Amino acid sequence: VWELLKTEKPLVLDADGINALSGHIDLLDARRGRPTVLTPHEVEFARIGGDLSRGDRERAAQDFAMAHGCVLVLKGHRTLTAAPAGNVLVNTTGNSGLAKGGSGDVLTGIVAALLAQGATAVRAAAVGVWLHGRAGDLAAERLTPYGMTPEDVVSSLPAAIGEIL
């Protein structure tokens, strides 16, 4: 991960990629100006220095994104996308069925695919979060949040994409 942080290419980090930044946030700071998206849940966010102690997720995400020059996707109820410029987008799609192992991998894949197609980091993150949540909502309509899996979210992506085209 530390070597990947040196590349000029767009980068999306989730899970252990984020954990590798713990104690090495200077490596993230060195990427300022290059497309970089982090997708932590709240525990991972705290591990890399995110401060949720004030109980204000939006402000914490905004402060982190601005301080480190990255796009931060703070996963959870009403997932947030915070840009280095200071704007924060609040997502309204998704459900509790997305809080399962593997769902974050699906989100990361969607964001990375959008980046690879030329979207800006902020757009890739925000659209990726919305698509992931909407696909999760469609999967839950068929299977319930309890019964759906990350694979069901993937299979619902074409329908979610179709809604915005």
Secondary structure, 3 states (H helix, E strand, C coil): CCCHHHCCCCEEECCHHHHCCCCCHHHHHCCCCCCEEECCCHHHHHHCCCCCCCCCHHHHHHHHHHHHCCEEEECCCCCEEECCCCCEEECCCCCHHHCCCCHHHHHHHHHHHHHHCCCCHHHHHHHHHHHHHHHHHHHHHHHHHHHCCHHHHHHHHHHHHHHHC
